[in-house]
């Protein structure tokens, strides 16, 4: 009996100390954040969500989802929905569906948040309740429900749900919807597809009596459908007197092929309306249009709109072509180019061929440091942190030796990306660092190293 009692005491004692050790091993910052989720006010929760956004923390998603499912505090629920929605993260499906199921007793803000979230995560299980909302006499949530329905059926069936198209067309033709609802219907019909969708959209595109926003929605939807019957009308719309129509048409052309399509896209680079040029850049990227390389470089270097410059660099990188990479390299090495442009070019080159371009980028990194070009140095360092090549091992060693916490983060990224086992001791040391964010990053890096050693 005494032996059994002693054994029990030893067992429970061990369990207690193990639990205590586990609790104590959690960083104070992490413990504090979990306590805020468990006991905090809505203002405290919203402040926490700001921190999670800034620090890109996602390991508390389960705690937040649990809170959303049980709290009645509207501010907390809306804040959590927004946090999950902007990152397209799973976890709130059941909460969102429960809100829709009891929408008669819920606030409009919560219902609309639930609808927006279900559309963002493309939850096919929401289709029955969404069609129920759209088909009911209550129009309060129609816009949000139609928008969500379009996104979900496009993902769920690759744009082939004629049954949903029929419901939406019936709504459009028989219920005299307002302007905003009409635009949502046109967009959703483009998502749902079916044989009736293209003729419906084409009629709107070619109608001078329809509003510009509705025709724009139809052009965007036609681009999703990729129906060749609409191509001539889309190309014609790319020369419209209305700049917004041109913008929508040029954007839609990225889904089509042919010489006439390419010519219209290249012409879009000359448009005085910056959104039309932006659409041309995106369509050239979608088409992998090599003839657009000199246009893209010109826009990257000289366009008056920052959005166009940024997108042009991304498009050049997206082509993954030697001539496009040569253009990126030339801009990187141009000392007169802006720091941001040069750093973005480096990111694209690392993504496309880290083995080939890393040494050139490191040379520019060292040059930027020597000249105290802080912005360029940080931008190039960030670009290099994504490199997967043994050529960054010496750089990682330098960054580990730095007193700058940010540089240690980048050293960990390089080590994790390349499974550099030579830095295991340093990573283990950082895993015990007082900086909880640095410690967490080191622990995940260590896991990757250990897996590589097995």
Long-range contacts (C-beta under 8 A, 24 or more apart in sequence): 27-436, 27-439, 27-440, 28-436, 29-436, 29-437, 30-436, 33-60, 34-60, 34-63, 37-63, 37-64, 37-67, 38-63, 42-73, 42-75, 42-76, 42-79, 45-75, 45-76, 45-79, 45-80, 46-75, 46-76, 46-79, 49-79, 49-80, 49-82, 49-83, 52-83, 53-83, 55-437, 58-87, 58-89, 59-440, 61-89, 61-91, 62-91, 64-91, 65-91, 65-92, 65-95, 68-92, 68-95, 69-94, 69-95, 69-98, 74-107, 74-109, 74-110, 77-110, 77-113, 78-109, 78-110, 78-113, 81-113, 81-114, 81-116, 81-117, 82-113, 84-117, 85-113, 85-116, 85-117, 85-120, 88-120, 88-121, 89-121, 90-121, 92-117, 93-118, 93-121, 93-123, 93-125, 96-123, 96-126, 97-123, 97-125, 97-126, 97-129, 100-126, 100-129, 100-133, 101-129, 103-133, 103-141, 108-140, 108-141, 111-141, 111-144, 112-141, 112-144, 115-141, 115-144, 115-145, 115-147, 115-148, 116-144, 116-147, 116-148, 118-148, 118-152, 119-144, 119-147, 119-148, 119-149, 119-150, 119-151, 119-152, 120-151, 122-151, 122-152, 122-154, 122-155, 122-156, 123-152, 124-152, 124-155, 124-156, 126-152, 127-152, 127-153, 127-156, 127-164, 131-164, 131-167, 134-167, 134-168, 134-171, 135-167, 139-181, 142-171, 142-177, 142-181, 142-184, 143-180, 143-181, 143-184, 146-171, 146-181, 146-184, 146-185, 146-188, 147-184, 147-187, 147-188, 149-188, 149-192, 150-184, 150-187, 150-188, 150-189, 150-190, 150-191, 150-192, 151-191, 153-188, 153-191, 153-192, 154-191, 154-192, 154-193, 154-224, 157-193, 159-191, 159-192, 159-193, 159-224, 159-225, 160-192, 160-193, 160-194, 161-192, 161-193, 161-194, 162-192, 162-193, 162-194, 162-195, 162-196, 164-188, 164-192, 164-194, 165-189, 165-192, 165-193, 165-194, 165-196, 165-197, 166-194, 166-196, 168-192, 169-196, 169-200, 179-211, 179-213, 179-214, 182-214, 183-213, 183-214, 183-217, 186-214, 186-217, 186-218, 186-221, 187-217, 187-220, 187-221, 189-221, 190-217, 190-218, 190-220, 190-221, 190-222, 190-224, 190-225, 191-221, 191-224, 193-225, 197-221, 197-225, 197-227, 198-222, 198-225, 198-227, 198-229, 198-230, 199-229, 201-225, 201-230, 202-229, 202-230, 202-233, 205-230, 205-233, 205-234, 205-237, 206-233, 212-242, 212-244, 212-245, 213-244, 215-245, 215-248, 216-244, 216-245, 216-247, 216-248, 217-248, 219-245, 219-248, 219-249, 219-251, 219-252, 220-248, 220-251, 220-252, 222-252, 223-251, 223-252, 223-253, 223-254, 223-255, 223-256, 224-255, 226-255, 226-256, 228-256, 231-256, 231-258, 231-260, 231-261, 235-260, 235-261, 235-264, 238-264, 238-267, 238-268, 243-271, 243-272, 243-273, 243-275, 243-276, 244-273, 244-275, 246-271, 246-273, 246-276, 247-273, 247-275, 247-276, 247-278, 247-279, 248-279, 250-276, 250-279, 250-280, 250-283, 251-279, 251-282, 251-283, 253-283, 254-282, 254-283, 254-284, 254-285, 254-286, 254-287, 255-286, 257-287, 261-287, 262-287, 262-289, 262-291, 265-289, 265-292, 266-291, 266-292, 266-295, 269-295, 269-298, 269-299, 274-303, 274-304, 274-305, 274-307, 274-308, 277-303, 277-305, 277-308, 278-305, 278-307, 278-308, 278-311, 281-308, 281-311, 281-312, 281-315, 282-311, 282-315, 284-315, 285-314, 285-315, 285-318, 285-319, 288-318, 288-319, 288-321, 289-319, 290-319, 290-321, 290-323, 290-324, 293-319, 293-321, 293-323, 293-324, 293-327, 294-327, 296-324, 296-327, 297-327, 297-330, 297-331, 300-327, 300-331, 300-341, 301-331, 301-337, 301-341, 309-341, 310-344, 313-341, 313-344, 313-345, 313-348, 314-344, 314-348, 316-348, 317-347, 317-348, 317-349, 317-351, 317-352, 320-352, 325-349, 325-352, 325-353, 325-357, 329-357, 329-360, 332-360, 332-361, 332-364, 333-360, 333-364, 339-373, 339-375, 339-376, 339-379, 340-375, 340-379, 342-376, 342-379, 342-380, 343-375, 343-376, 343-378, 343-379, 343-380, 343-382, 343-383, 344-379, 346-379, 346-380, 346-383, 346-384, 347-382, 347-383, 347-386, 349-383, 350-383, 350-384, 350-386, 350-387, 351-386, 354-386, 354-387, 354-388, 354-389, 354-391, 354-392, 355-389, 355-391, 358-384, 358-387, 358-389, 358-391, 358-392, 359-391, 362-391, 362-392, 362-395, 365-395, 378-406, 381-407, 381-410, 382-410, 384-410, 384-414, 385-410, 385-413, 385-414, 385-417, 386-413, 386-417, 387-414, 387-417, 387-418, 388-417, 388-418, 389-418, 390-418, 392-418, 393-418, 393-420, 393-422, 396-420, 396-423, 397-423, 400-426, 405-435, 405-438, 408-438, 409-438, 409-441, 412-438, 412-441, 412-442, 412-445, 413-441, 415-445, 415-449, 416-444, 416-445, 416-448, 416-449, 419-448, 419-449, 419-451, 419-452, 420-449, 421-449, 421-452, 421-453, 423-449, 424-449
